[in-house]
């Protein structure tokens, strides 16, 4: 019925009848470093299929990464001060849009029918930072040299490869699967972001690429610092953004090392992203875990305070880049003297694996100087892991 009445509608479904977009298997705000826009037309979809796609799938089903700007999907007044920071939002952008995915960012609606100012101001700061990072393409007017392994037929038109008009691209008729493009700078130039796009009207082709920077006359390989395994430089698709520590170089070289068919590159960009600091308006740049945390065992965390404080809640943010170490069942204790312990709470974090957001454990006000957090059960792995921890005091 949808296809008949609204043929241009985009359907989000990865179940039996395949839709136009797929879920990425997590609500943490990231998709796989390798991300093919393909699935099989029919059949069940496992987590790896959702998160990484299928290189040889027969249906075009790009990934849509969904997450919330707050710890949860719905509005809670207690979360007004826990809107995701600019650093976290930019990390989400690089791990979704920067990995051949679209991003669906949820803004919960407050009881007055509006988006809370903390959320909207953070969203504006997020939008402004994206514009700031990508406003100046450092290779837009640089000298470009193109080559490949088959004669002189480049995989892109050197004069147009850095044009802002993404319709300007050029592909060789030769059946090549590798090639390179070198950008020479007029002077040593600092950068920390690399962007590349394929012309996906002709499909997703690149299987592996690499980038190198010429520093003091030597070519140094650059890797994605956000990658969990390897260098992270595999698929490209609609857009691939590579993040690395700032490097100062006289040239940059982009290589396609393996491709399913002749690669067709529509855009390349090199950028210097500003540092994210607390003085950026409405950035929320803070980390709550200024706590002394240590582990008495792989599944037990201890937090020591300078002095006893009256606490009312414990908050746990699970790891964001891996499911390993995620705590599904817990027990929480407090003490003032390291000898006598009081159980504050125990239970299960519901749906934490698919939705790894902040988890809040509330309890009756208690004077505590030491908190003991036991992982009764882990989703996988044998060592508890966390992204952040917070203790909430009585107000």
ROMIVEX-541202 format. One record per residue (C-alpha): x, y negated, z. Coordinates in Angstrom, 3 decimals, decimal comma, padded with zeros to 6 digits, always signed. Last residue first. Example, Ala and Ser with C-alpha at 12.3 -4.5 7.8 and 13.67 -1.06 7.14 Angstrom:
<rs>
<<+013,670; +001,060; +007,140>>
<<+012,300; +004,500; +007,800>>
</rs>
This chain:
<rs>
<<+020,228; -017,928; +046,902>>
<<+021,392; -014,441; +047,896>>
<<+024,387; -013,228; +045,956>>
<<+024,582; -011,431; +042,622>>
<<+027,634; -009,288; +041,865>>
<<+028,714; -009,010; +038,219>>
<<+030,529; -006,445; +036,087>>
<<+031,628; -006,625; +032,450>>
<<+032,446; -004,403; +029,485>>
<<+032,441; -001,119; +031,367>>
<<+033,892; +002,365; +031,272>>
<<+033,647; +005,500; +033,395>>
<<+036,155; +008,247; +032,579>>
<<+035,320; +011,813; +031,497>>
<<+033,918; +011,234; +028,025>>
<<+030,293; +011,206; +026,967>>
<<+026,980; +009,922; +028,267>>
<<+028,442; +009,785; +031,763>>
<<+026,712; +011,145; +034,870>>
<<+026,973; +010,387; +038,585>>
<<+029,104; +007,313; +037,913>>
<<+029,703; +005,945; +041,396>>
<<+029,833; +002,217; +042,180>>
<<+031,317; +001,310; +045,560>>
<<+030,938; -002,285; +046,715>>
<<+033,190; -003,733; +049,393>>
<<+032,682; -006,889; +051,451>>
<<+028,953; -006,486; +052,007>>
<<+026,153; -008,115; +053,964>>
<<+022,903; -006,804; +052,502>>
<<+019,838; -008,341; +050,889>>
<<+017,403; -005,598; +049,795>>
<<+018,365; -004,061; +046,450>>
<<+018,382; -004,896; +042,730>>
<<+020,352; -002,964; +040,113>>
<<+020,595; -004,996; +036,898>>
<<+021,743; -003,455; +033,592>>
<<+023,276; -005,727; +030,953>>
<<+022,781; -004,355; +027,442>>
<<+023,862; -001,125; +025,780>>
<<+020,601; -000,424; +023,874>>
<<+021,010; +002,955; +022,187>>
<<+023,116; +004,384; +025,023>>
<<+021,408; +002,434; +027,804>>
<<+017,967; +003,901; +027,040>>
<<+017,084; +003,990; +030,770>>
<<+019,895; +003,422; +033,245>>
<<+019,227; +006,177; +035,781>>
<<+019,024; +006,231; +039,567>>
<<+020,686; +005,349; +042,826>>
<<+020,453; +002,372; +045,149>>
<<+021,953; +000,601; +048,161>>
<<+023,553; +003,536; +049,964>>
<<+025,273; +002,205; +053,078>>
<<+028,899; +003,046; +053,820>>
<<+030,829; +002,962; +057,100>>
<<+034,582; +003,263; +056,770>>
<<+035,873; +000,671; +054,275>>
<<+034,970; -002,066; +056,838>>
<<+032,107; -004,150; +055,393>>
<<+030,575; -001,459; +053,232>>
<<+028,258; -001,121; +050,244>>
<<+027,052; +001,779; +048,088>>
<<+025,683; +002,296; +044,547>>
<<+024,798; +005,591; +042,860>>
<<+024,627; +006,065; +039,103>>
<<+023,159; +007,870; +036,112>>
<<+023,707; +006,875; +032,451>>
<<+027,205; +005,405; +032,702>>
<<+028,852; +004,746; +029,334>>
<<+032,365; +006,178; +029,369>>
<<+032,451; +006,888; +025,657>>
<<+029,661; +005,115; +023,804>>
<<+032,150; +002,797; +022,121>>
<<+032,466; -000,842; +021,074>>
<<+030,174; -002,506; +023,610>>
<<+031,165; -000,811; +026,855>>
<<+028,352; -000,971; +029,432>>
<<+027,377; -004,225; +031,185>>
<<+026,690; -003,607; +034,881>>
<<+024,944; -005,929; +037,315>>
<<+024,706; -005,494; +041,093>>
<<+021,970; -007,233; +043,066>>
<<+021,032; -008,848; +046,394>>
<<+024,337; -009,619; +048,075>>
<<+025,064; -011,394; +051,368>>
<<+028,808; -011,924; +051,464>>
<<+031,600; -010,339; +053,488>>
<<+035,008; -011,795; +052,815>>
<<+037,636; -011,853; +050,084>>
<<+035,562; -009,382; +048,054>>
<<+036,601; -005,852; +047,066>>
<<+035,042; -003,931; +044,172>>
<<+035,505; -000,157; +043,955>>
<<+034,705; +001,911; +040,868>>
<<+034,275; +005,694; +040,914>>
<<+034,155; +008,052; +037,926>>
<<+037,825; +008,266; +036,923>>
<<+038,774; +008,186; +040,634>>
<<+039,578; +005,513; +043,236>>
<<+039,197; +002,856; +040,564>>
<<+039,985; -000,841; +040,937>>
<<+038,133; -004,119; +040,615>>
<<+039,093; -007,403; +042,212>>
<<+036,486; -009,752; +040,752>>
<<+036,578; -012,689; +038,342>>
<<+034,147; -010,610; +036,319>>
<<+031,629; -013,234; +035,226>>
<<+033,328; -014,225; +032,034>>
<<+032,713; -017,741; +030,830>>
<<+032,289; -019,556; +027,561>>
<<+028,628; -020,572; +027,582>>
<<+029,118; -022,358; +024,251>>
<<+026,665; -025,184; +024,946>>
<<+029,165; -027,849; +023,877>>
<<+032,688; -026,481; +023,201>>
<<+034,742; -027,381; +026,300>>
<<+034,730; -023,773; +027,531>>
<<+037,070; -022,651; +024,706>>
<<+036,669; -020,618; +021,526>>
<<+039,845; -021,106; +019,517>>
<<+039,288; -022,441; +016,030>>
<<+039,122; -020,069; +013,044>>
<<+041,783; -020,596; +010,367>>
<<+040,452; -019,309; +007,054>>
<<+041,339; -017,245; +003,975>>
<<+038,674; -016,527; +001,359>>
<<+038,126; -014,110; -001,523>>
<<+035,027; -013,871; -003,701>>
<<+033,471; -011,813; -006,506>>
<<+035,661; -008,703; -006,506>>
<<+034,749; -005,997; -009,024>>
<<+036,662; -002,789; -008,368>>
<<+036,844; -000,269; -011,236>>
<<+035,194; +002,828; -009,830>>
<<+035,131; +004,753; -006,527>>
<<+038,001; +002,611; -005,241>>
<<+041,349; +003,090; -003,523>>
<<+044,215; +000,788; -002,542>>
<<+042,646; -002,567; -003,376>>
<<+045,378; -004,972; -002,336>>
<<+045,176; -008,541; -001,051>>
<<+048,484; -010,434; -000,758>>
<<+049,005; -013,599; +001,250>>
<<+051,767; -016,163; +000,770>>
<<+053,895; -018,696; +002,666>>
<<+052,848; -017,416; +006,090>>
<<+051,878; -018,556; +009,577>>
<<+049,885; -015,898; +011,457>>
<<+046,998; -016,363; +013,882>>
<<+045,962; -013,091; +015,508>>
<<+043,682; -010,913; +013,317>>
<<+040,060; -010,869; +012,174>>
<<+038,963; -009,274; +008,880>>
<<+035,651; -010,303; +007,348>>
<<+034,002; -008,033; +004,790>>
<<+031,017; -009,154; +002,743>>
<<+028,524; -007,623; +000,305>>
<<+030,449; -004,365; +000,080>>
<<+033,953; -004,119; +001,577>>
<<+034,783; -000,574; +002,694>>
<<+038,045; +000,481; +004,358>>
<<+040,292; -001,895; +006,277>>
<<+039,713; -001,009; +009,942>>
<<+043,455; -000,682; +010,647>>
<<+043,069; +002,632; +012,439>>
<<+040,302; +003,164; +014,974>>
<<+038,344; +000,678; +017,103>>
<<+038,644; -002,217; +014,702>>
<<+038,259; -005,712; +016,153>>
<<+041,961; -006,541; +015,653>>
<<+041,574; -005,886; +011,923>>
<<+045,030; -005,205; +010,514>>
<<+047,642; -007,320; +008,756>>
<<+050,679; -005,742; +007,065>>
<<+053,825; -007,903; +007,043>>
<<+055,662; -008,858; +003,845>>
<<+059,028; -010,427; +004,572>>
<<+060,353; -013,786; +003,334>>
<<+059,994; -015,551; +006,662>>
<<+056,379; -014,380; +006,863>>
<<+054,658; -013,121; +003,706>>
<<+051,234; -011,903; +004,837>>
<<+049,737; -008,582; +003,782>>
<<+046,196; -007,330; +003,253>>
<<+044,957; -003,799; +002,666>>
<<+042,052; -002,088; +000,926>>
<<+040,224; +001,242; +001,014>>
<<+036,994; +002,656; -000,422>>
<<+036,026; -000,205; -002,750>>
<<+033,008; +000,479; -004,955>>
<<+029,702; -000,868; -003,717>>
<<+027,355; -001,329; -006,642>>
<<+027,321; -003,493; -009,771>>
<<+024,896; -006,008; -008,291>>
<<+027,153; -005,568; -005,264>>
<<+029,680; -008,061; -006,607>>
<<+032,281; -007,327; -003,963>>
<<+033,169; -009,776; -001,227>>
<<+036,353; -010,644; +000,668>>
<<+037,008; -012,708; +003,772>>
<<+040,269; -013,005; +005,736>>
<<+040,486; -014,714; +009,133>>
<<+043,505; -015,734; +011,232>>
<<+045,292; -018,479; +009,267>>
<<+048,396; -020,702; +009,456>>
<<+050,072; -022,035; +006,311>>
<<+053,751; -022,325; +005,446>>
<<+053,860; -024,666; +002,429>>
<<+052,423; -024,795; -001,089>>
<<+050,710; -021,453; -000,491>>
<<+051,002; -018,499; -002,876>>
<<+047,974; -016,186; -003,105>>
<<+048,585; -012,650; -004,382>>
<<+045,920; -010,321; -005,812>>
<<+046,333; -006,589; -006,067>>
<<+044,970; -003,581; -007,914>>
<<+043,718; -000,045; -007,501>>
<<+040,948; +002,130; -008,951>>
<<+041,312; +001,409; -012,650>>
<<+039,045; +002,660; -015,429>>
<<+039,844; -000,084; -017,907>>
<<+036,933; -002,285; -018,961>>
<<+038,186; -004,915; -016,534>>
<<+035,844; -006,837; -014,330>>
<<+035,278; -010,559; -013,976>>
<<+033,434; -012,600; -011,440>>
<<+031,593; -015,889; -011,377>>
<<+028,144; -015,262; -009,908>>
<<+029,491; -015,941; -006,411>>
<<+029,763; -019,638; -007,154>>
<<+032,126; -020,780; -004,419>>
<<+035,057; -020,149; -006,753>>
<<+037,906; -018,210; -005,198>>
<<+037,993; -015,462; -007,814>>
<<+037,337; -017,928; -010,607>>
<<+040,731; -018,811; -012,005>>
<<+042,152; -015,377; -011,212>>
<<+039,393; -013,497; -013,002>>
<<+039,057; -010,256; -011,078>>
<<+040,121; -006,637; -011,478>>
<<+043,096; -007,685; -013,559>>
<<+043,872; -006,204; -016,985>>
<<+047,609; -006,622; -017,451>>
<<+048,723; -003,004; -017,761>>
<<+047,108; -000,360; -015,616>>
<<+048,323; -000,421; -012,004>>
<<+046,857; -003,804; -011,205>>
<<+047,921; -007,441; -011,151>>
<<+046,683; -010,881; -010,185>>
<<+048,629; -014,028; -009,282>>
<<+046,892; -017,024; -007,767>>
<<+048,343; -020,451; -006,942>>
<<+046,315; -022,069; -004,190>>
<<+043,323; -024,378; -004,611>>
<<+040,655; -022,368; -002,818>>
<<+043,207; -020,359; -000,862>>
<<+042,764; -022,161; +002,473>>
<<+038,972; -021,955; +002,348>>
<<+037,816; -024,732; +004,671>>
<<+034,248; -024,619; +006,035>>
<<+034,328; -020,960; +007,106>>
<<+035,117; -021,221; +010,811>>
<<+033,221; -024,480; +011,309>>
<<+030,061; -023,243; +009,592>>
<<+030,033; -020,123; +011,780>>
<<+030,715; -022,344; +014,799>>
<<+027,769; -024,616; +014,015>>
<<+025,379; -021,676; +013,744>>
<<+026,540; -020,267; +017,075>>
<<+026,306; -023,667; +018,787>>
<<+022,749; -023,965; +017,435>>
<<+021,904; -020,503; +018,792>>
<<+023,393; -021,418; +022,156>>
<<+021,219; -024,536; +022,231>>
<<+018,153; -022,448; +021,322>>
<<+018,807; -019,812; +023,969>>
<<+019,516; -022,199; +026,830>>
<<+016,571; -024,356; +025,725>>
<<+014,121; -021,414; +026,149>>
<<+012,346; -020,481; +022,915>>
<<+008,741; -021,623; +023,116>>
<<+005,357; -020,113; +023,859>>
<<+005,190; -021,506; +027,392>>
<<+005,760; -017,985; +028,782>>
<<+009,222; -017,867; +027,108>>
<<+009,750; -016,273; +023,693>>
<<+012,752; -013,963; +023,328>>
<<+015,217; -014,887; +020,545>>
<<+016,323; -011,753; +018,646>>
<<+019,255; -011,854; +016,228>>
<<+018,776; -009,812; +013,039>>
<<+022,134; -009,615; +011,307>>
<<+022,755; -008,329; +007,770>>
<<+025,465; -005,774; +007,174>>
<<+028,607; -005,402; +005,055>>
<<+031,019; -005,445; +007,985>>
<<+031,508; -009,175; +008,529>>
<<+027,746; -009,657; +008,728>>
<<+027,707; -007,096; +011,542>>
<<+030,968; -006,801; +013,489>>
<<+032,142; -010,334; +012,642>>
<<+028,780; -011,805; +013,627>>
<<+028,628; -009,787; +016,858>>
<<+032,091; -011,015; +017,868>>
<<+030,893; -014,530; +017,064>>
<<+027,911; -013,992; +019,363>>
<<+030,103; -012,656; +022,173>>
<<+032,524; -015,563; +021,935>>
<<+029,622; -018,051; +021,816>>
<<+028,330; -016,609; +025,061>>
<<+025,284; -014,373; +025,326>>
<<+022,437; -015,860; +027,357>>
<<+022,940; -014,839; +030,974>>
<<+021,936; -017,994; +032,801>>
<<+018,275; -017,746; +031,817>>
<<+018,300; -014,003; +032,540>>
<<+016,382; -014,218; +035,835>>
<<+013,570; -015,989; +033,998>>
<<+012,916; -012,867; +031,982>>
<<+011,972; -013,082; +028,302>>
<<+011,877; -009,911; +026,230>>
<<+014,534; -008,132; +024,160>>
<<+017,097; -007,732; +026,925>>
<<+020,585; -008,998; +027,796>>
<<+019,883; -012,214; +025,893>>
<<+020,748; -013,221; +022,309>>
<<+019,230; -009,925; +021,248>>
<<+020,469; -007,274; +018,813>>
<<+019,628; -005,891; +015,382>>
<<+022,164; -004,928; +012,715>>
<<+020,586; -004,349; +009,305>>
<<+022,398; -001,790; +007,149>>
<<+021,922; -001,490; +003,405>>
<<+019,770; +001,345; +001,971>>
<<+020,605; +001,955; -001,714>>
<<+019,639; +005,592; -002,270>>
<<+021,767; +008,413; -003,779>>
<<+024,398; +008,704; -001,060>>
<<+028,008; +009,428; -002,020>>
<<+029,833; +007,149; +000,419>>
<<+027,177; +007,640; +003,070>>
<<+026,315; +005,019; +005,689>>
<<+028,594; +004,299; +008,651>>
<<+026,269; +003,660; +011,586>>
<<+023,080; +005,250; +010,258>>
<<+024,820; +008,287; +008,774>>
<<+026,991; +008,684; +011,878>>
<<+023,861; +008,509; +014,101>>
<<+022,064; +011,236; +012,158>>
<<+019,463; +010,563; +009,468>>
<<+016,904; +013,203; +008,593>>
<<+016,059; +014,005; +004,996>>
<<+015,180; +012,071; +001,861>>
<<+016,664; +009,439; -000,429>>
<<+020,177; +010,117; +000,820>>
<<+021,917; +007,073; +002,256>>
<<+023,951; +004,225; +000,762>>
<<+025,094; +000,766; +001,803>>
<<+028,451; +002,177; +002,927>>
<<+029,892; +000,859; +006,163>>
<<+033,385; +001,718; +007,358>>
<<+034,055; -000,576; +010,295>>
<<+030,773; +000,827; +011,622>>
<<+027,945; -001,507; +012,664>>
<<+027,743; -003,849; +015,626>>
<<+025,220; -005,789; +017,716>>
<<+024,746; -003,539; +020,742>>
<<+021,312; -002,374; +019,521>>
<<+022,678; +000,921; +018,240>>
<<+022,044; +003,435; +015,446>>
<<+022,638; +001,013; +012,558>>
<<+018,969; +000,689; +011,568>>
<<+018,337; +000,981; +007,829>>
<<+017,062; -001,318; +005,112>>
<<+014,999; -000,696; +001,984>>
<<+012,929; +002,182; +003,333>>
<<+013,472; +005,946; +003,177>>
<<+010,432; +008,154; +003,615>>
<<+011,581; +010,535; +006,368>>
<<+012,884; +007,908; +008,788>>
<<+015,366; +005,124; +008,137>>
<<+012,856; +002,295; +007,923>>
<<+012,967; -001,477; +007,466>>
<<+010,809; -002,421; +004,494>>
<<+011,667; -005,462; +002,376>>
<<+008,562; -006,957; +000,746>>
<<+008,984; -007,872; -002,936>>
<<+006,207; -005,472; -004,066>>
<<+003,622; -007,060; -001,748>>
<<+000,239; -005,482; -002,523>>
<<+001,310; -002,282; -004,293>>
<<+004,572; -001,653; -002,446>>
<<+002,851; -002,382; +000,869>>
<<+000,000; +000,000; +000,000>>
</rs>
